[in-house]
Amino acid sequence: MESDALILDAAARSFHVSGAHVLVGLISAAAAVVCALLHYEFMSISSRRLARARLPRRTRVFVLKLAMLLAHVIEVWIFAGLYWVLDRFPSLGHLDGPFEEGALDFVYFSAVSFTTLGFGDITPMGAIRILCGTEALVGLSLITWSASLAFLEMQRDWAEFRHPKLVSGKTREERRKRPREEGHAQPSNPTETP
């Protein structure tokens, strides 16, 4: 009978969702959507502009990686701002650990969570843990999205070096030749058409 009471007590605690959990969950969902939209816009604009730019291959890939890095930094700061705000309301949870740099400690914790590094020197307590879990999922998703876009950009630009016939069906050497050198028949009689 005592074991039944313990099981019921454990079940009741495991399914208890407070208003703080719901609020932090909604804030987390909103942050995930904002970061995904921001990331999409950064990648979309960067890809379109770089496709039209007359830059060397390496420069295009480098500029794309800088745009990706900037997007990730902004996303980390978005979550850091949320940690800072939520930490001001004890009922929503708090971050526990050595805070030596003030507001930059929230940025540090956000970067550690975003990259799923998780040092453990600062620990989330309470409902704010929902935001931490969401940030890890968002960070993992957006970092892999950036990696796949970088791969596609490099694959597109460097395809001719790996597979010379992928670009216009001709090798580089064939594309460099002039029409006369390619063996186009020249009419022997100028009035004759091929």
C-alpha positions in Angstrom: 0.0 0.0 0.0 2.9 2.4 0.8 4.5 1.6 -2.5 1.2 2.4 -4.3 1.2 5.8 -2.7 4.9 6.4 -3.8 4.0 5.4 -7.4 1.0 7.7 -7.4 3.0 10.5 -5.9 5.8 10.0 -8.5 3.2 9.9 -11.4 1.5 13.1 -10.2 4.9 14.9 -10.0 6.0 13.7 -13.4 2.9 15.0 -15.2 2.6 18.3 -13.4 2.9 21.2 -15.7 2.9 24.6 -14.1 2.1 28.0 -15.6 5.8 28.8 -15.6 6.5 25.7 -17.7 3.8 26.7 -20.2 5.0 30.3 -20.4 8.7 29.3 -20.9 7.6 26.7 -23.4 5.7 29.4 -25.4 8.7 31.7 -25.2 11.0 28.9 -26.3 8.7 28.1 -29.3 8.7 31.8 -30.3 12.5 32.0 -30.1 12.8 28.9 -32.2 10.6 30.4 -34.9 12.3 33.7 -34.8 15.8 32.1 -35.1 14.7 29.8 -38.0 13.2 32.7 -39.9 16.2 34.8 -39.3 18.5 32.0 -40.4 16.5 31.4 -43.5 16.6 35.0 -44.5 20.4 35.3 -43.9 21.0 32.2 -46.0 18.6 33.1 -48.7 19.8 36.6 -49.2 23.5 35.5 -49.0 23.0 32.8 -51.5 21.2 35.0 -54.0 23.6 37.9 -53.7 26.7 35.7 -53.9 25.3 33.8 -57.0 25.1 37.2 -58.8 28.4 38.5 -57.5 31.5 38.3 -59.7 33.7 37.1 -56.9 36.3 34.3 -57.0 35.1 31.0 -55.7 37.1 31.1 -52.5 35.8 34.6 -51.7 32.2 33.5 -52.3 32.5 30.6 -49.9 34.4 32.7 -47.4 31.7 35.5 -47.5 28.9 32.9 -47.2 30.7 31.4 -44.1 30.9 34.9 -42.5 27.2 35.4 -43.1 26.5 32.1 -41.5 28.7 32.9 -38.5 27.0 36.3 -38.1 23.5 34.6 -38.2 24.6 32.2 -35.5 26.0 34.9 -33.3 22.8 36.9 -33.5 20.8 33.7 -32.7 23.0 33.1 -29.6 22.4 36.7 -28.5 18.6 36.2 -28.9 18.7 33.3 -26.5 21.1 35.1 -24.2 18.7 38.0 -24.0 15.9 35.6 -23.1 18.0 34.0 -20.4 18.8 37.4 -19.0 15.1 38.4 -18.9 13.8 35.1 -17.5 16.5 35.1 -14.9 14.9 38.2 -13.4 11.7 36.3 -12.6 12.6 33.6 -10.0 9.3 31.8 -10.6 10.4 31.0 -14.1 13.7 29.5 -13.0 17.3 30.8 -13.0 20.8 30.0 -14.0 23.0 28.8 -11.2 26.8 29.1 -11.3 29.7 31.5 -11.3 28.6 34.8 -12.8 31.8 36.8 -13.1 31.2 38.8 -16.3 27.6 39.9 -15.7 25.4 39.9 -18.8 28.2 38.3 -20.9 27.8 35.2 -18.7 24.3 34.8 -20.3 25.9 35.0 -23.8 28.5 32.4 -22.7 25.8 30.1 -21.4 23.8 30.6 -24.6 26.7 29.8 -26.8 27.5 26.7 -24.8 23.9 25.6 -25.1 23.5 26.6 -28.8 26.5 24.5 -29.8 25.4 21.7 -27.5 28.9 21.9 -25.9 27.5 21.9 -22.3 30.4 22.6 -20.0 28.2 22.4 -16.9 29.7 25.3 -15.0 26.4 27.2 -15.2 23.3 25.1 -14.7 19.6 25.9 -15.5 17.2 25.4 -12.6 13.4 25.4 -12.9 11.3 26.0 -15.9 14.1 27.9 -17.7 15.5 24.4 -18.6 12.8 24.2 -21.3 14.5 27.1 -23.1 17.9 25.5 -22.7 16.7 22.3 -24.3 15.0 24.2 -27.1 18.1 26.2 -27.8 20.2 23.0 -28.1 17.8 21.6 -30.7 17.6 24.9 -32.6 21.4 25.3 -32.5 22.0 21.8 -33.7 19.4 22.3 -36.5 20.7 25.6 -37.7 24.4 24.7 -37.5 23.7 21.6 -39.7 21.6 23.7 -42.0 24.5 26.1 -42.4 26.9 23.2 -43.0 24.7 21.7 -45.7 24.3 25.1 -47.5 28.1 25.5 -47.4 28.5 22.1 -48.9 26.0 22.8 -51.7 27.8 26.1 -52.4 31.2 24.4 -52.6 29.8 21.5 -54.6 28.2 23.8 -57.2 31.4 26.0 -57.5 33.8 23.2 -57.5 31.9 20.6 -59.5 34.0 21.1 -62.6 37.2 20.3 -60.7 35.9 17.0 -59.5 33.9 16.0 -62.6 35.1 18.0 -65.6 32.1 17.0 -67.8 29.4 18.2 -65.4 29.6 21.7 -66.6 28.0 22.0 -70.1 28.8 18.4 -70.9 32.4 19.3 -72.0 35.7 19.1 -70.3 37.6 22.3 -69.4 39.9 21.7 -72.3 37.0 21.4 -74.7 35.4 24.6 -73.4 38.6 26.5 -73.8 38.9 25.6 -77.5 37.6 28.0 -80.2 35.0 26.8 -82.6 37.6 26.3 -85.4 39.7 24.2 -83.1 36.8 22.0 -82.2 36.7 20.7 -85.7 33.6 22.4 -87.0 33.5 21.9 -90.7 34.4 25.0 -92.5 32.7 25.2 -95.9 35.2 24.7 -98.8 33.2 27.0 -101.0 32.2 30.3 -99.2 28.8 30.2 -100.8 28.2 26.7 -99.6 26.4 26.3 -96.2 27.3 23.3 -93.9 
